[in-house]
Amino acid sequence: MTAISKRARRMWVGLRKLFGYYSPLSEAEVAAYEQQHSITLPADYRHFITHVRINRWRHGLNPPLSEAEVVAFEQKHSIVLPADYRHFITHIGNGDVEGYPFYRLGEEFGEPWREGDFVGVLSKPFPHREAWNDQTGAPSDDRWKSDPKEAQRQLNAFEKVYFDSSQVNGAMPVWDEGSGALVWLVVTGEEAGHLWWDDRYCDGGLYPVTSTDGKRATFFSHYVRVLFR
């Protein structure tokens, strides 16, 4: 084999890794993965990964992360990622190539986030069980007309609480819907594994994403079907 063909082969292998296919796993491979991680993958996701062949380039996905990279993230934040999401980013793809709207692990718009800044503390339980949109302290329209300076002070105080990162403790952003709307994946607490809408920039608060059957949506039940519809 010539030096040129060796380089071409290495380039081809690299391109296949970046833009290649995810081939369905066998039942034995899935069972081995579940045993290794002491988990049971959701039935609908299990069926998906054993039957569907995915063209990563067509769907604009990054290559998957290594097991070591995901373990490092989990250990750093003292969490365990939901099973369907974890398997997806280690076997199929880690977010969109552009980093938007499907975020890469630990990023928002292609930039790493930090706990306590935009994102809360992942190891603390997600604080909500039902839709939340507490407008206590928000200035009224009358206040803006009668005393704009006081209204602005009230607004600043209100937003400090309304947008505080503690409102999304135990969750991380995974998807951007545009116009400031985000979707968070809960990783800690009773809502772990479920998705929540964040519509606070439109004064819509936080509320659970639901599937067509009215049940709480998981990463697979909502977004994998959006990605591959």
N, C-alpha and C positions, 0 to 999 in steps of 0.2 A: 504493500500500500504506500503510495507516495505521500510526501509531506502535505501537499495541497489537499489530497483526498482525506487525510486525517483531520485537517482543519475543517474541511467541509462537513465531515461526519460530526465533529464536536459542535459545529454551528447548528447542524440539523437537530441534534439531540437537545441543544439548548432551546431552539425554537419550538420543538415538540413539547418541551416542559412548559414554556411560556404560553403557547397558543394551542396546545394539544387537547386531547380528549380525556374526559373522565369516563372510564368504562365501568359498567355495573359490577358490583362485587358479588361474589357467590354467598350463599347462605352461610357456608362454613367460615368465610372471611368476616362476615358481620358478627357471627357468634363469637369468634375469637376476639374481635374488637370489644364486644360487650363484656366478655369475661376478663379481658385485660384491664378494663377500666371499671369493672364492677357496676355496670349500668345496664339498663334495658332501653334501647332506642324506641321512640314512639312508633307504633305500627305503621302509620301512613308514611313516615319518613323512611322506615326500614324498607318498605315496599319500593319507594322511590329510588333508593340507592342500589337496589338489587335488580332494577328493571330499566332504568333510564341511562342512555349514553349522552354525555353533554359535551358540546363543542365550546371550550372555554373562550376561544377567540370570538366566536359569534355572539356570545353573551357578554363580552367585554369584562371578563373576570381576571383578576390577578391569579398567579399560581398559588396553590395552597401553602399554608405555613407548615413548618415541621412540628412534630410533636414536642421537641425541646423548646421551641419558641413559645408555644401555647402554655406549656408547663411553667416556663419562666414568668409569663404574664400572670397566670393564676397564683403562683407563689408570691409574686410581688404585691398582689392585691388581696391575698388571703381569701380566694374564692375558688369555686369550681364552675366553669361555664356550663350552661344548659347543654344537654347531650346532643340535640339536633344541630344547634349552632356550632358547637365544638367540632363535631364530625364534618360539617360542611366546610369550615375554614381550614381543616387539616387534610381534606381529601378532594374537595371540589374547587374552591376558590376563596381567596381572602379579600372580599370587597371588589368594587369596580376598579378598572385600570386607572380611571381618572380620580378615584377616591370619592366619587359622588355619583348617584345618590346613596349607593350601598357602601357604607364606610368600611375601611380596613380596620382591623382590630386595634383598638387603642387610639384611633384617630377621628378627627372631624374635619371635613374638607381638606384632607391630606395632611393635616397638622396634628401632632400628638397633643392629647389633652392631659391635664393634671388634676388629680383629686383635690377637691376643696376649692377649685377655681370655677370651671364651667360644670364639671362633673362632681358629684358628691363622693362620699367614701363608699367604695364598692362593698366592703365587708360589713357595713351596717345595713340593717333591714330596710327595705323600701317602705316608706312611711304611709302609703295609701292603700286602701282596699277597694274603695269606690271612687267615682269621679270626684275631683277636687277642683274648686275654683273660688277660693275664699277672697272676696273683694273688700274685706274689712279694712278700712283706712284709706281706700281710694277716694280722691276728691270728687265731689259731685259737679255736675254741669253748672249749677248755681254758684258754687264756690269759684269756679274758673271765671265766671262773669263778674262776681263781686270782689274777689281778691285773688288775682292771678299769682301773685308772689306766694301767698299762703297755699294756694292750690299746688303750686310747683313743689313746695316743701313737703306737703302731704304725699304727693306722687312719688317723690324721691324716697320717702320713708316706706311707702307701700311697696315699691318695687324692690327695695332691699330685702323684704321678707318674701315677696311673691316669686322672685327669681333666685332666691338663695339656693345654693347648691345642695343644701340639706333636704330640699323638697324632692330631690331625685337620688338620695342615698340608695345604695344597693342596685343601681341601674347604670347602664352605659348606652350612649347613642349608637344606633346601628344604621339609621336611614334618614335621609332628608327629603321631606315632601315639598320643599319650596316655600317661599313667603314666610320663612321663620319657623315653619312647623317641622317638628322632629318626631322620630319614633325611638323609644328607649326599650332596651331588652333588660328585664329585671333579672338579676343574678343572685340576690340575697333576700330572704324573707318569704312570707306566705305567697307572694306573687311571682316567685322565681320561675323563670321559663316563659313568662307571659310578656307580651308587648303592650306598651302604653304610648298613647299620643301625647305630645307636648304642644299645645296650642296657646301657650301663654302670651306669645307676642301678638296674638289677636284677641287677648283677654278671654280665651276659651278654656284655660286651665289645663289640668292633666286628667286623662280618662283612659280606660282600658280599650285596646283594640279588640274587636270581636269578629269572629268568623261569620259566614253566612248562616250558620246554625245557631248563632247567638252566644256561642261559647267563647271564653277568653282565647285569643289568638296566640299561637306560638310562632317562633321564627319560621318554621317550615310551613305551618298551616296558612300563614299569611304571605310571607315574602318570597319563599322559594317558588310558590305558584305564580307570583307576580313576575319574577325573573324569567320564568320559563313558559309563560302563557303563550 
